Amino acid sequence: MQDYETVIGLEVHAQLKTASKLFCSCPAVFGAAPNEQVCEVCSGMPGALPRLNEKAVELAVKAGLALNCTINNYSLFSRKNYFYPDLPDGYQTSQFVPPVCENGYLNITLRGQSRRIGITRIHMENDAGKCVHVQDATLVDLNRAGTPLIEIVSEPDLRSAEEAAEFMRQIHAILVSIGATDGNMEEGSLRCDANVSLRPLGSQVFGTRTETKNINSFRNVQKAVEYEIARQRACLEDGESIVQETRLFDAARQLTQAMRSKENAHDYRYFPNPDLPPVLVAPEKVEQWRKELPELPAPRARRFVEKFGLAEDEAASLVSDKSAADYFEAAVALFPQGRRIAALMQTELLRECEAAGICAAAAKLGPADLAELAAMIDKGTISVRTAHEIFPELFARGGSPQDFVSERGLSQISDSGELEAAVDATLAENPAEVEAYRGGKSKLLSFFVGKVMGKTAGKANPALVNEMLRSKLG
């Protein structure tokens, strides 16, 4: 059987985090009643003239800087001509040649291996509206029409579905960290189109590609690409030709379906938009925006490893969510043991946040509270097990863990006299096990610890209990 190489390129669409739309002053917020955020410009009324949103240009340039792009001081908006019911102008205002940013790259790391993925271009464009399909009709909501987007087009450098998903994750982390987008994929703030083709292993000629549109989660990126790779391989092995087409991913059935034949650039009949002048960005403005960029996720992860002793995967997990990374830094400033804070966040806090559908910044249990909980574990006031048991309630109510533990009488017993009495009683009640332990069955130590914990209602300091048992058992 023929061996094939997978060739993947992603087109990532990100809604820019601006107060208003790209070419008018209508609000660019999610969730309003249909067609409430619409004016003559974004509804495509004849004679209405667009006016460019400067904040959108700033965020597009900052995205380019964060992705190592060349920033073009001169760029153009063009009309990209195609018809769709929710595209009121009958064309999309987009950038073709030259775009605002081009020739960048992003380094991704999987299983310790780093690969550089080229960024062909980043261009600005306005979003379309939304078709709402009901039982016997299709309704059009134009609230989203005109929302500012950037499209980040990668080189065809990705070679697996896993790499594609990781590329998407890192793009998401970077854009959110610089404030370019809110990154809410469920609301459509970030989505991507995946271009997939196969070619014989060793060939330099690209195969026929398909484009799977509007994938809106990291998991679905991986699943859609995996399905398309398997589908194309089966076609080629059966002697069939791949059809260049646009496809949709059905997340419920985990498969892609043909939607329409795939257009090429000349099919859109691009030409400069006569209603918009060229976009001119002064070099000094670019440098000002460069200086305003925050620390990006990759260097932040390296700092977490070097300064706080985190494992690389721990650091990467934290910086993938800006809210979580900021929370971690605030907590570790109050209790400077990064491993303990990171462990509590990953095993407890972030799990509860995901279940509640909120980010770390929105949690009632703030960084100071988590730092206090970490300090209590470190001092032996409570055990890790007790912290785990009480965490859901702590998370739900917020406030001081010390007060909560005091109210419930959950403090660990660290008094040596009280612990010694419980240890002596346990050994006296289990002479056969004592003899077996002294005969070489050292695993029985956990048996004795469990008995002591039972006598103290789980409040005994386990470290002291272990030390005391080892001493008395010889």
C-alpha positions as CSV (number, residue, x, y, z in Angstrom):
1,M,0.0,0.0,0.0
2,Q,1.1,3.5,-0.8
3,D,2.4,5.6,2.1
4,Y,1.1,9.2,2.3
5,E,2.2,12.4,3.9
6,T,-0.5,14.7,5.3
7,V,-0.3,18.4,4.4
8,I,-2.4,20.8,6.5
9,G,-2.8,24.5,6.6
10,L,-5.2,26.4,8.9
11,E,-7.0,29.7,8.4
12,V,-7.9,31.0,11.8
13,H,-10.6,33.6,12.1
14,A,-10.6,35.8,15.3
15,Q,-13.1,38.4,16.2
16,L,-11.3,41.5,17.4
17,K,-12.0,42.8,20.9
18,T,-13.3,46.2,19.9
19,A,-16.3,48.1,21.2
20,S,-17.7,48.8,17.8
21,K,-17.8,47.2,14.3
22,L,-15.1,47.5,11.7
23,F,-16.7,50.2,9.5
24,C,-19.4,51.7,11.6
25,S,-20.2,52.6,15.3
26,C,-22.7,49.8,15.9
27,P,-21.8,47.8,19.1
28,A,-19.8,44.6,18.5
29,V,-21.1,42.6,21.4
30,F,-22.6,39.1,21.5
31,G,-26.1,38.2,22.7
32,A,-28.3,41.1,21.6
33,A,-31.8,40.4,20.2
34,P,-31.7,39.8,16.4
35,N,-31.0,42.9,14.2
36,E,-30.7,45.4,17.1
37,Q,-27.1,46.3,16.4
38,V,-27.5,47.3,12.8
39,C,-27.2,50.6,10.8
40,E,-27.1,51.6,7.2
41,V,-23.4,50.6,6.8
42,C,-23.4,47.1,8.2
43,S,-26.8,46.3,6.6
44,G,-25.4,47.2,3.2
45,M,-27.7,50.1,2.3
46,P,-26.8,51.8,-1.0
47,G,-24.8,54.9,-0.7
48,A,-23.7,54.2,3.0
49,L,-19.9,54.8,3.3
50,P,-17.6,52.8,5.6
51,R,-15.2,54.4,8.1
52,L,-12.3,52.3,9.4
53,N,-12.1,51.4,13.2
54,E,-8.5,52.4,14.3
55,K,-8.6,50.0,17.3
56,A,-9.1,47.1,14.9
57,V,-5.9,48.1,13.0
58,E,-4.0,48.3,16.3
59,L,-5.1,44.8,17.4
60,A,-4.3,43.3,14.0
61,V,-0.8,44.8,14.1
62,K,-0.3,43.6,17.6
63,A,-1.3,40.1,16.5
64,G,1.2,40.3,13.7
65,L,4.0,41.4,16.1
66,A,3.2,38.6,18.5
67,L,3.4,36.1,15.6
68,N,6.7,37.4,14.3
69,C,5.3,39.0,11.1
70,T,6.5,41.8,8.9
71,I,4.1,44.7,9.4
72,N,3.2,46.5,6.2
73,N,3.0,50.2,6.6
74,Y,0.7,50.3,3.5
75,S,-2.1,47.9,3.0
76,L,-5.4,47.9,1.1
77,F,-9.0,46.8,1.6
78,S,-10.6,44.9,-1.4
79,R,-14.0,43.7,-2.2
80,K,-14.2,39.9,-2.1
81,N,-17.3,39.1,-4.3
82,Y,-19.6,36.2,-3.5
83,F,-23.3,35.9,-2.6
84,Y,-24.7,34.6,0.6
85,P,-28.0,35.5,2.3
86,D,-26.3,36.9,5.5
87,L,-23.7,39.0,3.5
88,P,-25.8,42.2,3.0
89,D,-23.3,44.0,0.7
90,G,-23.1,41.1,-1.7
91,Y,-19.3,41.2,-1.1
92,Q,-17.0,41.0,1.9
93,T,-14.6,43.8,2.6
94,S,-11.3,42.1,3.1
95,Q,-7.6,42.5,2.4
96,F,-6.0,40.7,-0.4
97,V,-2.7,42.4,-1.6
98,P,-1.0,43.7,0.4
99,P,-2.4,42.6,3.8
100,V,-1.5,44.4,7.0
101,C,0.9,41.6,8.2
102,E,2.7,38.8,6.4
103,N,5.7,36.4,6.6
104,G,5.5,35.4,10.3
105,Y,5.9,32.1,12.2
106,L,4.9,30.3,15.3
107,N,6.9,27.6,17.1
108,I,4.8,24.7,18.4
109,T,6.0,22.0,20.8
110,L,4.6,18.4,21.0
111,R,6.1,15.7,23.2
112,G,9.3,17.8,23.6
113,Q,9.7,18.3,19.8
114,S,9.6,21.9,18.5
115,R,8.5,22.7,15.0
116,R,8.3,26.1,13.2
117,I,5.0,26.7,11.4
118,G,5.0,29.6,8.9
119,I,2.4,32.3,8.9
120,T,1.7,33.4,5.3
121,R,-0.4,36.5,6.2
122,I,-2.8,38.2,8.6
123,H,-5.4,40.3,7.1
124,M,-8.4,42.3,8.3
125,E,-12.0,41.8,7.1
126,N,-15.6,42.2,8.3
127,D,-17.7,39.3,9.4
128,A,-20.9,38.2,7.8
129,G,-24.3,38.0,9.6
130,K,-25.9,34.8,10.7
131,C,-28.6,32.6,9.1
132,V,-31.0,31.1,11.6
133,H,-32.8,28.0,10.2
134,V,-36.3,27.3,11.5
135,Q,-38.8,24.7,10.5
136,D,-40.0,26.2,7.2
137,A,-37.8,29.3,6.7
138,T,-34.3,30.8,7.0
139,L,-34.1,34.0,9.0
140,V,-31.2,36.4,8.9
141,D,-29.7,38.2,11.9
142,L,-27.2,41.0,10.9
143,N,-26.0,41.8,14.4
144,R,-22.7,40.1,13.6
145,A,-22.4,41.6,10.2
146,G,-19.5,44.1,10.1
147,T,-17.8,42.7,13.3
148,P,-14.0,43.1,12.8
149,L,-12.0,39.9,12.1
150,I,-8.5,39.0,11.5
151,E,-7.7,35.9,9.4
152,I,-4.4,34.2,10.2
153,V,-3.3,32.0,7.3
154,S,-0.7,29.4,8.0
155,E,1.7,27.9,5.5
156,P,1.0,24.2,4.7
157,D,3.5,23.2,7.3
158,L,1.4,21.1,9.7
159,R,1.7,17.3,9.3
160,S,-0.9,15.8,11.7
161,A,-4.3,16.5,13.3
162,E,-2.6,16.7,16.7
163,E,-0.2,19.5,15.4
164,A,-3.2,21.3,13.9
165,A,-5.0,21.3,17.3
166,E,-1.8,22.5,19.1
167,F,-1.3,25.3,16.6
168,M,-4.9,26.4,17.2
169,R,-4.4,26.3,21.0
170,Q,-1.3,28.4,20.9
171,I,-2.8,30.9,18.5
172,H,-5.8,31.2,21.0
173,A,-3.4,31.7,24.0
174,I,-1.4,34.4,22.2
175,L,-4.4,36.4,20.9
176,V,-6.1,36.3,24.3
177,S,-2.9,37.2,26.1
178,I,-2.5,40.4,24.0
179,G,-6.2,41.3,24.3
180,A,-6.9,41.0,20.6
181,T,-9.9,38.7,21.1
182,D,-11.9,37.3,24.0
183,G,-11.3,33.8,22.5
184,N,-14.8,32.5,23.3
185,M,-15.0,29.7,20.8
186,E,-18.6,28.7,21.7
187,E,-19.7,32.2,20.7
188,G,-17.7,32.1,17.5
189,S,-15.0,34.6,18.5
190,L,-12.4,32.1,17.3
191,R,-12.8,29.5,14.7
192,C,-10.8,28.0,11.9
193,D,-11.0,26.4,8.4
194,A,-8.7,23.4,7.9
195,N,-7.2,22.8,4.5
196,V,-6.1,19.1,4.2
197,S,-4.5,17.1,1.4
198,L,-2.4,14.0,1.0
199,R,0.6,13.3,-1.2
200,P,2.8,10.2,-1.7
201,L,5.5,10.1,0.8
202,G,8.6,11.9,-0.5
203,S,6.7,13.8,-3.2
204,Q,7.1,17.6,-3.3
205,V,3.9,18.1,-5.3
206,F,0.8,19.0,-3.3
207,G,-2.3,16.8,-3.5
208,T,-5.8,18.1,-4.1
209,R,-7.0,19.8,-1.0
210,T,-10.4,20.1,0.8
211,E,-11.3,22.9,3.1
212,T,-13.4,22.1,6.2
213,K,-15.1,25.3,7.4
214,N,-15.9,27.0,10.7
215,I,-14.5,24.5,13.3
216,N,-15.0,26.0,16.7
217,S,-13.1,23.9,19.3
218,F,-9.7,22.5,19.7
219,R,-11.1,19.0,20.0
220,N,-13.1,19.4,16.8
221,V,-10.1,20.7,14.9
222,Q,-8.3,17.4,15.7
223,K,-11.3,15.2,15.0
224,A,-12.3,17.0,11.7
225,V,-8.7,16.7,10.4
226,E,-8.4,13.1,11.5
227,Y,-11.6,12.2,9.7
228,E,-10.6,14.0,6.5
229,I,-7.2,12.3,6.5
230,A,-8.8,8.9,6.8
231,R,-11.5,9.7,4.2
232,Q,-8.9,11.0,1.6
233,R,-6.6,8.0,2.2
234,A,-9.5,5.6,1.6
235,C,-10.4,7.4,-1.6
236,L,-6.8,7.3,-2.9
237,E,-6.4,3.6,-2.0
238,D,-9.6,2.8,-3.9
239,G,-8.3,4.6,-7.0
240,E,-10.7,7.6,-6.6
241,S,-9.7,11.2,-7.2
242,I,-10.0,13.8,-4.4
243,V,-12.5,16.6,-5.3
244,Q,-11.5,20.1,-4.4
245,E,-14.4,21.2,-2.3
246,T,-15.6,23.0,0.8
247,R,-16.8,20.7,3.6
248,L,-18.5,21.0,7.0
249,F,-17.7,19.1,10.1
250,D,-20.7,17.4,11.9
251,A,-19.5,17.3,15.5
252,A,-22.4,15.0,16.6
253,R,-21.5,12.4,14.0
254,Q,-17.8,13.1,13.9
255,L,-17.5,13.4,10.2
256,T,-17.1,15.9,7.4
257,Q,-19.7,16.5,4.6
258,A,-19.5,18.2,1.2
259,M,-21.0,21.7,1.1
260,R,-20.0,23.2,-2.2
261,S,-17.1,23.2,-4.7
262,K,-14.0,25.0,-3.5
263,E,-13.4,28.5,-4.9
264,N,-10.0,29.8,-5.9
265,A,-8.9,33.4,-5.4
266,H,-9.8,34.5,-9.0
267,D,-13.4,33.3,-8.4
268,Y,-13.9,36.1,-5.9
269,R,-12.9,38.8,-8.4
270,Y,-11.0,40.9,-5.9
271,F,-10.6,44.5,-6.6
272,P,-9.7,47.5,-4.3
273,N,-12.7,48.9,-2.4
274,P,-13.2,52.3,-3.9
275,D,-14.9,53.5,-0.7
276,L,-11.9,53.0,1.6
277,P,-8.5,54.7,1.3
278,P,-5.2,52.7,1.8
279,V,-4.4,51.8,5.4
280,L,-1.3,53.7,6.4
281,V,0.5,52.7,9.7
282,A,3.4,54.8,10.7
283,P,6.6,52.9,11.8
284,E,6.7,54.8,15.1
285,K,3.1,53.7,15.8
286,V,4.1,50.1,15.1
287,E,7.0,50.5,17.7
288,Q,4.6,52.0,20.2
289,W,2.3,49.0,19.9
290,R,5.2,46.6,20.1
291,K,6.2,48.1,23.4
292,E,2.6,47.7,24.7
293,L,2.6,44.0,24.1
294,P,2.5,41.9,27.4
295,E,4.6,38.9,28.1
296,L,3.6,36.2,25.6
297,P,2.7,32.7,26.7
298,A,5.9,30.9,25.6
299,P,8.3,33.2,27.5
300,R,5.9,33.3,30.4
301,A,5.9,29.5,30.6
302,R,9.7,29.4,30.5
303,R,9.7,31.9,33.4
304,F,7.3,29.8,35.4
305,V,9.7,26.8,35.0
306,E,12.8,28.7,35.9
307,K,11.5,30.9,38.7
308,F,8.8,28.7,40.3
309,G,10.1,25.2,39.6
310,L,7.1,24.1,37.6
311,A,7.3,21.1,35.2
312,E,7.1,22.2,31.6
313,D,3.7,20.7,31.1
314,E,2.4,22.4,34.2
315,A,3.6,25.8,33.0
316,A,2.3,25.2,29.5
317,S,-1.1,24.4,30.9
318,L,-1.3,27.5,33.0
319,V,-0.2,30.0,30.3
320,S,-2.7,28.5,27.8
321,D,-5.3,30.4,29.8
322,K,-4.4,34.0,30.6
323,S,-6.8,34.2,33.4
324,A,-5.3,31.1,35.1
325,A,-1.8,32.4,34.6
326,D,-2.6,35.8,36.1
327,Y,-4.4,34.0,39.1
328,F,-1.3,31.8,39.6
329,E,1.1,34.8,39.7
330,A,-1.2,36.6,42.2
331,A,-1.3,33.6,44.5
332,V,2.4,32.7,44.3
333,A,3.2,36.4,45.2
334,L,1.5,35.7,48.6
335,F,2.7,32.2,49.1
336,P,5.9,31.6,47.2
337,Q,5.8,27.9,46.6
338,G,4.9,27.6,43.0
339,R,4.5,23.8,42.9
340,R,2.0,23.8,45.7
341,I,-0.1,26.6,44.1
342,A,0.0,25.0,40.7
343,A,-1.1,21.6,42.1
344,L,-4.0,23.2,43.9
345,M,-5.0,25.1,40.8
346,Q,-4.8,22.1,38.4
347,T,-6.4,19.5,40.6
348,E,-9.0,21.6,42.3
349,L,-9.6,25.2,41.1
350,L,-9.5,24.8,37.3
351,R,-11.7,21.7,37.6
352,E,-14.3,23.6,39.5
353,C,-14.0,26.6,37.2
354,E,-14.7,24.3,34.1
355,A,-17.7,22.7,35.8
356,A,-19.1,26.2,36.6
357,G,-18.3,27.5,33.2
358,I,-16.2,30.5,34.4
359,C,-12.6,31.6,34.2
360,A,-10.3,31.7,37.2
361,A,-10.6,35.5,37.5
362,A,-14.4,35.1,38.1
363,A,-14.0,32.5,41.0
364,K,-15.2,33.6,44.4
365,L,-12.2,31.9,45.9
366,G,-9.6,34.4,45.0
367,P,-5.8,34.1,44.7
368,A,-5.3,35.3,48.3
369,D,-7.7,32.6,49.5
370,L,-5.9,29.9,47.6
371,A,-2.5,31.1,48.9
372,E,-4.0,30.8,52.4
373,L,-5.1,27.3,51.8
374,A,-1.7,26.3,50.4
375,A,0.0,27.8,53.6
376,M,-2.4,25.8,55.8
377,I,-1.4,22.6,54.0
378,D,2.3,23.5,54.3
379,K,2.0,24.2,58.1
380,G,0.1,20.9,58.7
381,T,-3.1,22.7,59.8
382,I,-5.0,20.5,57.3
383,S,-4.0,17.6,55.1
384,V,-4.1,17.5,51.3
385,R,-6.9,15.0,51.6
386,T,-9.0,17.5,53.8
387,A,-8.3,20.3,51.3
388,H,-9.6,18.1,48.5
389,E,-12.7,17.2,50.4
390,I,-13.6,20.8,51.4
391,F,-12.6,22.5,48.1
392,P,-16.0,22.3,46.3
393,E,-17.7,24.1,49.2
394,L,-14.8,26.6,49.6
395,F,-15.0,27.3,45.8
396,A,-18.8,27.9,46.0
397,R,-18.7,30.3,48.9
398,G,-15.3,32.0,48.7
399,G,-13.7,33.7,51.6
400,S,-11.0,32.6,54.1
401,P,-10.2,28.9,54.2
402,Q,-8.8,29.4,57.8
403,D,-12.2,30.6,58.9
404,F,-14.0,27.7,57.2
405,V,-11.7,25.1,58.8
406,S,-12.1,26.7,62.2
407,E,-15.9,26.8,61.9
408,R,-16.0,23.1,61.0
409,G,-13.4,22.0,63.5
410,L,-11.3,20.4,60.7
411,S,-7.8,21.4,61.8
412,Q,-5.3,18.6,61.9
413,I,-4.1,17.1,65.1
414,S,-0.4,17.8,65.4
415,D,-0.1,17.6,69.2
416,S,2.4,14.8,69.9
417,G,0.8,13.7,73.1
418,E,-2.6,13.2,71.5
419,L,-1.1,11.5,68.5
420,E,1.1,9.2,70.6
421,A,-1.9,7.9,72.5
422,A,-3.7,7.0,69.3
423,V,-0.6,5.3,67.9
424,D,0.0,3.3,71.1
425,A,-3.6,2.2,71.1
426,T,-3.4,1.1,67.5
427,L,-0.3,-1.0,68.0
428,A,-1.7,-2.6,71.1
429,E,-4.9,-3.6,69.3
430,N,-3.0,-5.2,66.4
431,P,-0.2,-7.3,67.8
432,A,-0.2,-9.8,64.8
433,E,0.3,-7.0,62.3
434,V,3.0,-5.5,64.5
435,E,4.9,-8.8,64.5
436,A,4.4,-9.2,60.8
437,Y,5.8,-5.7,60.1
438,R,8.8,-6.4,62.3
439,G,9.2,-9.6,60.3
440,G,9.7,-7.7,57.1
441,K,6.2,-6.8,55.8
442,S,6.9,-3.0,55.7
443,K,3.8,-2.4,53.5
444,L,1.7,-2.8,56.7
445,L,2.8,0.8,57.7
446,S,-0.1,2.2,55.6
447,F,-2.4,-0.2,57.6
448,F,-1.4,1.4,60.9
449,V,-1.6,4.9,59.5
450,G,-5.2,4.2,58.4
451,K,-6.1,2.9,61.8
452,V,-4.7,6.0,63.5
453,M,-6.5,8.2,61.1
454,G,-9.7,6.4,61.9
455,K,-9.2,6.9,65.6
456,T,-8.8,10.7,65.1
457,A,-11.6,11.1,62.6
458,G,-9.1,11.8,59.8
459,K,-7.6,14.8,61.6
460,A,-4.2,13.3,62.5
461,N,-1.2,14.9,60.8
462,P,-0.2,12.0,58.5
463,A,3.5,13.0,58.4
464,L,3.8,13.0,62.2
465,V,1.9,9.7,62.4
466,N,4.2,8.1,59.9
467,E,7.3,9.3,61.8
468,M,5.9,8.2,65.1
469,L,4.9,4.7,63.8
470,R,8.3,4.1,62.3
471,S,10.0,5.0,65.5
472,K,7.8,2.8,67.7
473,L,7.9,-0.2,65.3
474,G,11.7,0.0,65.0
